[in-house]
Amino acid sequence: MIDALTVLIGILLAATVVVAASYYRVLRRAQREYEKAREVVEDVVLSFNRQLQREAEKLESVAFRAEAASSKADGTSKNISEVRKVVQALELELHSVTQGKEEVLAKIEEFHKEMQEVATAQSAFTTQISSLSEQVKQFPTIPEPNVQAVIPIKRDRALAPLTETELSVLEMLASEGSKTAPEIKDRVKLSREHTARLMKKLYEGGYLERDRTKIPFKYSVKKEMGALLKKTEGEAT
């Protein structure tokens, strides 16, 4: 009885070992399949994540381009608004210029009418002058007496406003010929400003002539004044 029980227990143990070994092999196979499945799933997930990342980058690029396009559109709209303002200003200026042109044309037309009136009046005046000339030719000519008008010029009256220095300058120019202001300054021993004022006074007073073809200008006594000075010197001798 004991031997039979022992044998039965041994059989049960052997069956248990066989079942456990089979189950272990099944578990190992299942684990290997799971590992393979997990690797596949990880590869799939990694590939999917990469695809998602690429799509996200594409979306980000598209968003950036859209934002840039939006900013450009805003800038373009601003530029369009500014261009519209400029066009409006140009239209106003063109309108004002057109009005000004019409006014100018009207003034030109009025001026043309006035010129025509002046031409008509001039023609009538010319006709009257011709008629008067014909009438004058009909009158007998009266001989005019041969009278030569002589207006005496006295030295005292002509040279009274001048100082002794100014008179000496006139006499020097009358006897020695034309000279420049620096040359006159050295002779009369005056400053440049004083000499310039003196020559300006004599020139504006009608005593001197000024040659502007050369610089510095040359001053000379007028013919009438030179003749008066020479006449005075002749009378003094």
MARDRENBA-955133 format. One record per residue (C-alpha): residue number from 0; y, x, z. Coordinates in nm, 4 decimals. Layout:
+-----+----------+----------+----------+
: seq :        Y :        X :        Z :
+-----+----------+----------+----------+
: NUM :        Y :        X :        Z :
...
+-----+----------+----------+----------+
END
This chain:
+-----+----------+----------+----------+
: seq :        Y :        X :        Z :
+-----+----------+----------+----------+
:   0 :   0.0000 :   0.0000 :   0.0000 :
:   1 :   0.2362 :   0.2761 :   0.0862 :
:   2 :   0.1389 :   0.4666 :  -0.2257 :
:   3 :   0.2083 :   0.1631 :  -0.4376 :
:   4 :   0.5448 :   0.1174 :  -0.2696 :
:   5 :   0.6248 :   0.4812 :  -0.3193 :
:   6 :   0.5318 :   0.4604 :  -0.6841 :
:   7 :   0.7413 :   0.1443 :  -0.7198 :
:   8 :   1.0361 :   0.3109 :  -0.5565 :
:   9 :   0.9889 :   0.6116 :  -0.7809 :
:  10 :   0.9784 :   0.3894 :  -1.0843 :
:  11 :   1.2907 :   0.2076 :  -0.9678 :
:  12 :   1.4669 :   0.5365 :  -0.9050 :
:  13 :   1.3624 :   0.6672 :  -1.2428 :
:  14 :   1.4813 :   0.3457 :  -1.4075 :
:  15 :   1.8041 :   0.3674 :  -1.2108 :
:  16 :   1.8544 :   0.7273 :  -1.3222 :
:  17 :   1.7792 :   0.6334 :  -1.6819 :
:  18 :   2.0199 :   0.3389 :  -1.6653 :
:  19 :   2.2844 :   0.5510 :  -1.4940 :
:  20 :   2.2465 :   0.8241 :  -1.7564 :
:  21 :   2.2713 :   0.5666 :  -2.0336 :
:  22 :   2.5736 :   0.4094 :  -1.8705 :
:  23 :   2.7333 :   0.7535 :  -1.8278 :
:  24 :   2.6772 :   0.8307 :  -2.1913 :
:  25 :   2.8311 :   0.4963 :  -2.2794 :
:  26 :   3.1280 :   0.5710 :  -2.0530 :
:  27 :   3.1730 :   0.9191 :  -2.2072 :
:  28 :   3.1574 :   0.7705 :  -2.5526 :
:  29 :   3.4048 :   0.5026 :  -2.4499 :
:  30 :   3.6325 :   0.7687 :  -2.2957 :
:  31 :   3.6197 :   0.9754 :  -2.6144 :
:  32 :   3.6986 :   0.6665 :  -2.8187 :
:  33 :   3.9801 :   0.5877 :  -2.5787 :
:  34 :   4.1182 :   0.9429 :  -2.6104 :
:  35 :   4.1018 :   0.9153 :  -2.9861 :
:  36 :   4.2613 :   0.5720 :  -2.9773 :
:  37 :   4.5319 :   0.6972 :  -2.7398 :
:  38 :   4.6114 :   0.9920 :  -2.9678 :
:  39 :   4.6323 :   0.7580 :  -3.2623 :
:  40 :   4.8547 :   0.5221 :  -3.0656 :
:  41 :   5.0742 :   0.8137 :  -2.9545 :
:  42 :   5.1022 :   0.9336 :  -3.3134 :
:  43 :   5.1913 :   0.5846 :  -3.4230 :
:  44 :   5.4449 :   0.5453 :  -3.1420 :
:  45 :   5.5942 :   0.8905 :  -3.2159 :
:  46 :   5.6184 :   0.8112 :  -3.5866 :
:  47 :   5.7717 :   0.4750 :  -3.5048 :
:  48 :   6.0207 :   0.6411 :  -3.2687 :
:  49 :   6.1132 :   0.8902 :  -3.5369 :
:  50 :   6.1574 :   0.6114 :  -3.7865 :
:  51 :   6.3707 :   0.4233 :  -3.5364 :
:  52 :   6.5788 :   0.7359 :  -3.4756 :
:  53 :   6.6327 :   0.7843 :  -3.8478 :
:  54 :   6.7288 :   0.4204 :  -3.8853 :
:  55 :   6.9640 :   0.4529 :  -3.5867 :
:  56 :   7.1239 :   0.7595 :  -3.7465 :
:  57 :   7.1601 :   0.5696 :  -4.0725 :
:  58 :   7.3166 :   0.2764 :  -3.8870 :
:  59 :   7.5514 :   0.5136 :  -3.7061 :
:  60 :   7.6521 :   0.6735 :  -4.0365 :
:  61 :   7.7055 :   0.3313 :  -4.1902 :
:  62 :   7.9101 :   0.2264 :  -3.8886 :
:  63 :   8.1212 :   0.5439 :  -3.9167 :
:  64 :   8.1780 :   0.4824 :  -4.2855 :
:  65 :   8.2632 :   0.1220 :  -4.2167 :
:  66 :   8.5118 :   0.2301 :  -3.9506 :
:  67 :   8.6659 :   0.4852 :  -4.1884 :
:  68 :   8.6836 :   0.2244 :  -4.4613 :
:  69 :   8.8441 :  -0.0163 :  -4.2157 :
:  70 :   9.1056 :   0.2428 :  -4.1178 :
:  71 :   9.1683 :   0.3184 :  -4.4850 :
:  72 :   9.2005 :  -0.0521 :  -4.5506 :
:  73 :   9.4531 :  -0.0776 :  -4.2678 :
:  74 :   9.6443 :   0.2179 :  -4.4121 :
:  75 :   9.6278 :   0.0655 :  -4.7574 :
:  76 :   9.7575 :  -0.2642 :  -4.6275 :
:  77 :  10.0432 :  -0.0808 :  -4.4556 :
:  78 :  10.1180 :   0.1083 :  -4.7764 :
:  79 :  10.1111 :  -0.2168 :  -4.9698 :
:  80 :  10.3518 :  -0.3676 :  -4.7186 :
:  81 :  10.5850 :  -0.0696 :  -4.7524 :
:  82 :  10.5610 :  -0.0845 :  -5.1314 :
:  83 :  10.6492 :  -0.4516 :  -5.1189 :
:  84 :  10.9550 :  -0.3718 :  -4.9071 :
:  85 :  11.0600 :  -0.1010 :  -5.1532 :
:  86 :  11.0091 :  -0.3379 :  -5.4460 :
:  87 :  11.2176 :  -0.6040 :  -5.2719 :
:  88 :  11.4943 :  -0.3501 :  -5.2075 :
:  89 :  11.4806 :  -0.2410 :  -5.5725 :
:  90 :  11.4993 :  -0.6013 :  -5.6845 :
:  91 :  11.8107 :  -0.6531 :  -5.4704 :
:  92 :  11.9677 :  -0.3356 :  -5.6101 :
:  93 :  11.8776 :  -0.4396 :  -5.9645 :
:  94 :  12.0331 :  -0.7787 :  -5.9040 :
:  95 :  12.3528 :  -0.6188 :  -5.7718 :
:  96 :  12.3574 :  -0.3731 :  -6.0636 :
:  97 :  12.3164 :  -0.6613 :  -6.3057 :
:  98 :  12.6061 :  -0.8431 :  -6.1446 :
:  99 :  12.8123 :  -0.5236 :  -6.1550 :
: 100 :  12.7248 :  -0.4784 :  -6.5224 :
: 101 :  12.8412 :  -0.8299 :  -6.5982 :
: 102 :  13.1673 :  -0.7630 :  -6.4149 :
: 103 :  13.2158 :  -0.4360 :  -6.6052 :
: 104 :  13.1483 :  -0.6078 :  -6.9357 :
: 105 :  13.4005 :  -0.8772 :  -6.8453 :
: 106 :  13.6602 :  -0.6115 :  -6.7552 :
: 107 :  13.5878 :  -0.4252 :  -7.0797 :
: 108 :  13.6384 :  -0.7451 :  -7.2743 :
: 109 :  13.9681 :  -0.8079 :  -7.0950 :
: 110 :  14.0745 :  -0.4480 :  -7.1637 :
: 111 :  13.9806 :  -0.4921 :  -7.5308 :
: 112 :  14.1970 :  -0.8037 :  -7.5494 :
: 113 :  14.4846 :  -0.6172 :  -7.3848 :
: 114 :  14.4422 :  -0.3311 :  -7.6328 :
: 115 :  14.4534 :  -0.5775 :  -7.9194 :
: 116 :  14.7726 :  -0.7256 :  -7.7756 :
: 117 :  14.9212 :  -0.3778 :  -7.7386 :
: 118 :  14.8208 :  -0.2923 :  -8.0966 :
: 119 :  14.9849 :  -0.6130 :  -8.2179 :
: 120 :  15.3012 :  -0.5380 :  -8.0205 :
: 121 :  15.3027 :  -0.1795 :  -8.1500 :
: 122 :  15.2681 :  -0.3036 :  -8.5067 :
: 123 :  15.5580 :  -0.5418 :  -8.4550 :
: 124 :  15.7627 :  -0.2635 :  -8.2941 :
: 125 :  15.6869 :  -0.0326 :  -8.5862 :
: 126 :  15.8010 :  -0.3030 :  -8.8260 :
: 127 :  16.1248 :  -0.3426 :  -8.6311 :
: 128 :  16.1815 :   0.0340 :  -8.6330 :
: 129 :  16.1279 :   0.0467 :  -9.0079 :
: 130 :  16.3723 :  -0.2402 :  -9.0534 :
: 131 :  16.6314 :  -0.0684 :  -8.8363 :
: 132 :  16.5843 :   0.2570 :  -9.0275 :
: 133 :  16.6499 :   0.0776 :  -9.3543 :
: 134 :  16.9629 :  -0.0834 :  -9.2056 :
: 135 :  17.0879 :   0.2523 :  -9.0748 :
: 136 :  17.0461 :   0.4112 :  -9.4184 :
: 137 :  17.2844 :   0.1522 :  -9.5586 :
: 138 :  17.5729 :   0.2650 :  -9.3340 :
: 139 :  17.7979 :   0.5500 :  -9.4629 :
: 140 :  17.7482 :   0.8851 :  -9.2972 :
: 141 :  18.0327 :   1.0184 :  -9.0814 :
: 142 :  18.0653 :   1.3963 :  -9.0656 :
: 143 :  18.0483 :   1.5328 :  -8.7172 :
: 144 :  18.3080 :   1.7819 :  -8.6039 :
: 145 :  18.1888 :   2.1404 :  -8.5668 :
: 146 :  18.2222 :   2.1762 :  -8.1916 :
: 147 :  18.0215 :   2.4338 :  -7.9989 :
: 148 :  17.9734 :   2.3450 :  -7.6349 :
: 149 :  17.9989 :   2.6353 :  -7.4022 :
: 150 :  17.9113 :   2.5929 :  -7.0375 :
: 151 :  18.0367 :   2.8875 :  -6.8384 :
: 152 :  17.8049 :   3.0202 :  -6.5679 :
: 153 :  17.9721 :   3.2018 :  -6.2840 :
: 154 :  17.7970 :   3.4730 :  -6.0870 :
: 155 :  17.9166 :   3.3456 :  -5.7516 :
: 156 :  17.7772 :   2.9963 :  -5.8121 :
: 157 :  17.4416 :   3.1171 :  -5.9498 :
: 158 :  17.3776 :   3.3902 :  -5.6965 :
: 159 :  17.5444 :   3.2394 :  -5.3887 :
: 160 :  17.2175 :   3.1109 :  -5.2314 :
: 161 :  17.0579 :   3.4588 :  -5.2466 :
: 162 :  17.0532 :   3.7239 :  -4.9788 :
: 163 :  17.1403 :   4.0858 :  -5.0446 :
: 164 :  16.7691 :   4.1776 :  -5.0513 :
: 165 :  16.6895 :   3.9043 :  -5.3012 :
: 166 :  16.9884 :   4.0049 :  -5.5171 :
: 167 :  16.8766 :   4.3690 :  -5.5085 :
: 168 :  16.5278 :   4.2623 :  -5.6223 :
: 169 :  16.6761 :   4.0718 :  -5.9171 :
: 170 :  16.8930 :   4.3668 :  -6.0150 :
: 171 :  16.5965 :   4.6051 :  -5.9898 :
: 172 :  16.3789 :   4.3837 :  -6.2118 :
: 173 :  16.6651 :   4.3356 :  -6.4599 :
: 174 :  16.7216 :   4.7105 :  -6.4918 :
: 175 :  16.3640 :   4.8449 :  -6.4561 :
: 176 :  16.1531 :   4.5665 :  -6.6041 :
: 177 :  15.8626 :   4.3573 :  -6.4641 :
: 178 :  15.6847 :   4.4637 :  -6.1465 :
: 179 :  15.4080 :   4.3391 :  -5.9187 :
: 180 :  15.4595 :   4.2168 :  -5.5631 :
: 181 :  15.3036 :   4.5342 :  -5.4088 :
: 182 :  15.5407 :   4.7502 :  -5.6165 :
: 183 :  15.8366 :   4.5439 :  -5.5062 :
: 184 :  15.7179 :   4.5635 :  -5.1440 :
: 185 :  15.7192 :   4.9434 :  -5.1572 :
: 186 :  16.0717 :   4.9451 :  -5.2973 :
: 187 :  16.2326 :   4.6967 :  -5.0603 :
: 188 :  16.0375 :   4.8228 :  -4.7554 :
: 189 :  15.9257 :   4.4784 :  -4.6374 :
: 190 :  15.5923 :   4.3454 :  -4.5166 :
: 191 :  15.3492 :   4.1908 :  -4.7596 :
: 192 :  15.4011 :   3.8391 :  -4.6207 :
: 193 :  15.7800 :   3.8723 :  -4.6304 :
: 194 :  15.7682 :   4.0034 :  -4.9864 :
: 195 :  15.5359 :   3.7205 :  -5.0926 :
: 196 :  15.7725 :   3.4597 :  -4.9472 :
: 197 :  16.0697 :   3.6280 :  -5.1154 :
: 198 :  15.9043 :   3.6329 :  -5.4586 :
: 199 :  15.7890 :   3.2726 :  -5.4194 :
: 200 :  16.1455 :   3.1653 :  -5.3378 :
: 201 :  16.2898 :   3.3466 :  -5.6396 :
: 202 :  16.0176 :   3.2103 :  -5.8685 :
: 203 :  16.0506 :   2.8504 :  -5.7510 :
: 204 :  16.4311 :   2.8816 :  -5.7637 :
: 205 :  16.4137 :   2.9540 :  -6.1348 :
: 206 :  16.5307 :   3.3149 :  -6.1182 :
: 207 :  16.2006 :   3.4785 :  -6.2176 :
: 208 :  15.9121 :   3.4406 :  -6.4586 :
: 209 :  15.5530 :   3.5133 :  -6.3540 :
: 210 :  15.2825 :   3.6633 :  -6.5739 :
: 211 :  14.9449 :   3.5170 :  -6.4651 :
: 212 :  14.7306 :   3.6960 :  -6.7205 :
: 213 :  14.6753 :   3.9883 :  -6.4834 :
: 214 :  14.6152 :   4.0244 :  -6.1114 :
: 215 :  14.8316 :   4.1007 :  -5.9224 :
: 216 :  15.0907 :   3.8869 :  -6.0985 :
: 217 :  15.3904 :   4.0559 :  -6.2572 :
: 218 :  15.7391 :   3.9198 :  -6.2021 :
: 219 :  16.0321 :   3.9571 :  -6.4433 :
: 220 :  16.3879 :   3.8244 :  -6.4521 :
: 221 :  16.4534 :   3.5293 :  -6.6808 :
: 222 :  16.6616 :   3.6020 :  -6.9880 :
: 223 :  16.9568 :   3.3908 :  -6.8720 :
: 224 :  16.9589 :   3.5551 :  -6.5314 :
: 225 :  16.9200 :   3.9014 :  -6.6875 :
: 226 :  17.2146 :   3.8379 :  -6.9201 :
: 227 :  17.4208 :   3.7142 :  -6.6253 :
: 228 :  17.3407 :   4.0230 :  -6.4189 :
: 229 :  17.4186 :   4.2601 :  -6.7089 :
: 230 :  17.7420 :   4.0732 :  -6.7782 :
: 231 :  17.8378 :   4.1007 :  -6.4136 :
: 232 :  17.7612 :   4.4710 :  -6.4092 :
: 233 :  17.9748 :   4.5164 :  -6.7244 :
: 234 :  18.2627 :   4.3349 :  -6.5645 :
: 235 :  18.2264 :   4.5454 :  -6.2484 :
: 236 :  18.2484 :   4.8673 :  -6.4525 :
+-----+----------+----------+----------+
END
